[in-house]
């Protein structure tokens, strides 16, 4: 978890010259973000985070105004200079405390020509939380410079602004794709930095462990693959078929290590011959052959694709991941592509070399009931068209932004599959 003392809130360009509608440099969405910026500011102060107010102040003669905005600036009353002093001020809600630092920047990025990096590094801060305006310019250039300098970068979606909602959404998506963590001011206020990953620190620690491992162990040591219990194993004497159908019921007759007979009830979608072959292979220590796939579809911006599906055994809608049985003669990759298309209308990304990443081995759905196993597969996906579920399948795909997973899990009241719940929990660790 990120320590608040090692993180800083950076409020960028929240000045009247960018907020006041009378200014030619006004950003259409900036004024609406003042409450969210104030919420973020209050949260940072409460957490004990450092706060930096980064501002722009032009020379009255315009000698340092960006060329692309010089004409607009000069003809519009010279905002953000001493020629229009009111435009330099910030809204009262965002007024700095005496203990907080005000940084004047000469260009777009808060790190360019300001000494901000040196101040943060000297204080041991490795995480920056960005608020302010404008998202495509000053916020984004600050985010990219911070990432290049090795910081964890968090952007507050509702405390940053662009000239249109579409521009805002596109820029947040781009920043999320390259590694910025997108949350809201409300999340910062309610959960602090609990949802923020220490990406930079994890990478450094992993590199350190790799170096230490290389120094300590010259040759890679193989670990035991199949740790076994020292206790004797019950022997499967026979399998009795009780009933058959879509689900088959069996009685498993065992001989316990002390010679006593023991009968256990099991169910399977496999018929008698395939069921016996599966139990025999598993008992001999053979690797399980996947019966089904469970897909974790990840979009380019890091969001995860989920489903609301009516599950007849529950008589209820359920939150789940796309999943399905692997058909006879079908590879795991083919099953993934087919289930994605049928249930969601998404497809595997064509611009990624290896869009399918399965876990090392399948996992069993319920070891106390059945031998069915499911291979969990992480898939890089993109929209492709309309879904085509079977007529009795009631499925509603929806996209959950990664930054909202924690809040979704905390608020969800709909039944949710254990596998889905655990995977989502792991994605916010």
N, C-alpha and C positions, 0 to 999 in steps of 0.2 A: 504493500500500500504506500502511496505517496505521502510523505510527511509534509503537512502544511508549511512548516518552517523552511522547507526546501523548494517551495513553489511561489510564484509571483503572478498576480493579476496585472495585466497590462491593458489599460484603457486608452484606446487610440482615437485621436482627433474628434473627441466629443466636444466640439466648440461651436459657438453660434454661427460662425462662418460656414459650417457644413450642415447646420441644423435649421437655421432661420430661413424661412421661405423667401425672405427679401434678399438673401445673398445669391449671387449668380453661381456660387459653388455649392449650393444646397443639395444634399442627397435626399431624394424623395422619401426614403424609408427611415432616415436617421432619427427624426423626432419620435417616431413610434417606439423606438428601442430604449428611450430614456428610462422607463420603469424597470426594464430587464437589466440594464446597466447598473441602475441603483441597487437592484436586488443582488446582483453579482458583487458589487462593491461592499454592501453590508455583509454578505456571506464571507468574503475574503477577510474582512476586518475581524469578524467573529472567529474565524478559523486561525487567525494569527499569520495569514499570508502577507508577504510584502506587496505593496501596491505602487505601480508606476503609472503616472498620467503622462502620456506621450502626446505632444502637441506640435502644431505647425505655426510658425510665425515668420511672415515674409518681410523683407526690407521694404520700406515705403517707396523706394525707387523701382521696385520690381526686379532687381538684379538677380535674385535667387528664385524667381517664380519659374516653375516648369514651363518649358517652351510650349507644350501642348495646351496649356491653359492660360497663357499670358494674356492673349487678347480678351478673353472672357473676364479675367481678373481686372485688367486695367480699365476696361469699359464699364465694369459693374461696381465701381466704388472702392476698389482695392481692399477686399475683405482679407481678414487674417493678417493685417498689418496695422501699424500705429495710425494710419489714415482712417481706419474704422475700428477704434479700440474695442467697441462692444462686441465685435465679431470674434475677438480673441478669447472672450470669456467662455466658461463652460456653464451648463445649467446648474442651478443651485443644488439640485439633488446629487450632483457629481463633483461637488467642490472638494478638493484635496484636504486632508487633515495635515497639520503641521509636520507630522512624522512621515508623511508620504512624499515621494520624489516626483517632481515634474521634470520631464525630459523634453527639450526642444529638438526636433529632428529636421535635417536639411532636405530630406527627400521622402520617398514613399515608405520605406521600411523603418521600423523603430530601431533596428540594429545598425543602420547605415550612418556612420559618422557621429554616433551619439555616446559611445562608451558604455552602452547598456549591457552588452555582453560581459565586459570586464567587471561591472558592478555585480551582475548576477553570479558570475563565476567566483568572485571573491567571497560572496556570501554562501557559496556551496549550493546554489539553487540550480536544479536541473529540469524543472517543469515550468512552463509558461502557459497561462490561461488568457486567451485573447478576447477582448470585447471592443466595440467601437465601430468606426466606419472608415472607409467603405470596404466591403468584403472583397471585391475583385482587385482592389488596388493596395491600399496600405495594410489591411489585415492580412491579405494573402501573401504579399511580399514579406511581411514580418514573419508569417508562419513558415515560409520556405527558407528564409534565412535562419530562423531558429532551428529548423530540422537539420540544415547543413552544419550548424554549430553543435549538434548533438543533444538538443533538448527534447523532452517529451512536450508535444504541442497539443493543446486543447483549445478548441474554438467554440464559443458559446453561440449556438445557432440563433437564438432569439435576442441576443444582445449585440448582434452585428447586423449590418444593413447594406442593401444594394439599391440601385435605382428602380429595379422591378423584382417581384417575387421570383420570376423565372431565372434571372441572373443570380439571385441569392442561392436558389436551389442548386443551380449548375455548379457554382463555385464551391459550395459546401461539399457537393458530391466529389468534385475533383480533389479537394483537400483530403477528404476521408480516404480516397483511393490510394493516395501516396503515404498515408500513415498518420494524418492528424486525427485526433479523437474528438468527435463532435458530441457535445452534450448541451444542456440548456442551463440558463441561470437558475431555474427552479431546482434542477438536479443538484447543482452546486450548493444551493441553500439548504436543501433537504438532506443530502447525503455527503456533502463535502467532497473530498477527493477519493471517496471510497470506490467509485466506478472507474477511476482513471488508472490505466496500466502504466507501469514503469518500463516502457519499451526500451528506452535508452539504457537504463540500469540493467535490465534483463540481458540485453545484448552484451554489455560489458562483462557481467558476471559469467555468462556462457563462454565468452572468449577466455576469461581467466581460468574457468574450470577446464576448458580444453587444453590450455597451456600446462596447467598443473598436472592434468591426466597424462599428457604426452611426456612430461618430465618424470612422473612417478612410475608409469608403466610403459617400458620401451616397446613391448609387444602386446597387441590386443589379446585380452584373456576372454575365452569363451565362458559364458555363464551356463549353469545347468538349464536345459530347456524344459525338462519335465520333472520337476520335483515331485517325488512320490511319498505317500504316507507309508510308514513302516508297518501299519496294520494290515492284516490279511484282507483280501478283497472278496466280497460275496460273489458266488458263481451263478450266472444266469442259466437255469436248467431248461426252461421252456417259456414260450409266449402263447397265451391263449387269447384268441379273438372273441371279444364279447359282442361288439356291434360294428357295423361299417356304414359309411356315408361320407358326407363332406368332412366330418370329424369321426375318426375311428377310435374305439375304446378297446384297451387290451388289459389283460392280467399278466403281470410279469412274475413268474415263479422262480424264486431264488433259493439257493442254499447258503446260509450264513456260515462264516468261518468256523463256528462251533458245531456245525452239522444240522442246525435247526432249519426247517423250511420257513420261507417267508414269501408272502404274496403282496405285490404292490400294483396299484392301478395307474395306468398311463394312457394318454391320448396322443393322437398324431393325425396329421393330414395324409400321411403315407398309408398305402395299403399294406396288408400283412407281409408280403415278400420284401418290399422296400423297407418297411419298418424293421424287420428282423435283420436285414443286411446293414442298416444304419447302426443298430445297437451292437451288432457284432464288430463292426469296424471301429466304433468308438471304444468298445471294451478292449480292443487290441491296441489301442493307442494311436490309431490313424487320425490324421487331420480331418476335421469335419468338412463336408462338402456344403457350401452355402445353399440354404433353401430359399432365402429371400434377401432383398436389399432394403436398407433404410438410408435414404438420401438426405444429406445436409446440403441444400443448395445455397451457395454463397454468390451474391451479385457483385459486380465490379466495385461498388462502393463499400463492400463489407457487410451489407444487409443480408439477412437470412430469409429465405422463402419458406413460409409455413402454410399449413392448411387448417381450415375448420371443416371437419368431416362428420357426418352423422354416422355413428357406430351403432349398429343394430343390437349387439350384445349388451350395450349400455343403455339403450333407449334414450340416447342423448347425443348432442353435438360434442365433439372432442377436438382439442388442439393436438396436432400431430405433424410429423415430417412426412414427405412423400415416401411411399414404400410399396412393396409388392413382391409376389413370388417370382422366382426365376423360372421361366418356362423351360421345358425340355429342349435340349440342344442350344440353349441361349447362353451366351457369355454374360458375366456380371456387368460388363460395360454396356452391352446391348440392353440388358434389363433396366439399367439406370436410365439410358436414353429413352426407352419406351415408356417407362413409368412417368418420367418427367413430362413427356409430350402429352400422355393421356390425362394425367391428373392436374397439370398446371399450365400447359401451353408453353413452357420454357424448354430450352435446349442447352446442350453443352456448348460452351464458348468455343468458337472456331479460331480465335486469336491466341489461344493458350495451348502450349505444347502438350501438357498433360493435365487436362481439365478434371480427371477423375483420380482421387487419392483415397483408396480404401484403408481402413485400419488393418493392422497386421493379421488379424484372424477374425472369423465370425464370432459373435457372442450368442449365447442361448437365451431364448425369450423367458422361459420359466423352467428351471432345472428340476423343480419339484413336481412338474406336471407333464412336460413334453420334451421331445428331443429336437424340436424345431430350432434352427439357428438362423441368425440374421447378420449379414455383413453390412456394417455401417460404412458409408462412402461419402466423403466430402467432395462436392462437385462445384466447379466454377460454371455458372450458368448465365444465360441472357434470355430476354423475351423472344419468342418465336411465332406466336399466333394464339389461336383459341385452344383451350383445353378440350379433350374429347373423352371424358370418363364414360364408363358403362352406364346404362340407363338407370340402374338402381343405386349408383354411387352418387351421393350428394356431397360435393366437395367445393369449398370456396378458398382458393389460394389467396394469401396476403403476404405483403412484404413487411418485415419487422427490422427497422434500423438497428444496427448493433448497439448504438448508444442508448437505445430505449429498452433493451432486453431486460435489464434489472427492474425497471419500473413496471414493465409488462408482467413479469413473473410475480412481482409483489402484489399486483392488482388483479391478476387473473382469477376468475371464479369458475371458468369452464373446465370440465375434466380434461386432464392432459396425460399423455402417455409418459411412463417413467423414463423411457429412453430419450424422448424429446426433452423432457424437463432437465435431465442430467446434462445433456449436450448443451442446452442453452445456458445452464448454470456455469459450465466450463468455459463458455465463450465470454463470460464477464469476469472471470478470475484475473 
